[in-house]
Amino acid sequence: MNYNVKFLQSAMVDNNANIEYLSQFYPSTPRKYLTALEKCKSTLIDNPYLYSVYLPMPEYRRFTVRNYIGFYKIIEENSTVEIHRILHGSRDVLSALNGVIGVNGGSPIVVI
């Protein structure tokens, strides 16, 4: 079964900020990040349970994209994966998640 992957608004904001930051370095850096993100998205479509549970908030799972960690939730009722955040691994991830996840998680804006 294939799942739909939705990036919530909060994940899109994170993603845009990540790309903007990475573009300060080499021209190929944002492209490498986006390629790795696309590979993770493809995996989520086919096998969303592959990535590990995030133990502090076990209803969420996480994947890594270079130095970034993506956090998502699987909605079985409609075969959907909602990506909530894509944060740099050096951030206080739990605090950042508590600002979005646990309130309302943002709203889906993009289906890829």
Buried (B, 14 or more C-beta within 10 A) or exposed (E): EEBBBBBBBBBBBBBEEBBEEBEEEEEEBBEEBBEBBEEBBEBBBEEBEEBEEBEEBEEBBBBEBBEBBBBBBBBEEEEBBBBBBBBBEEEEBEEBBEEBBEEEBBEBEEEE
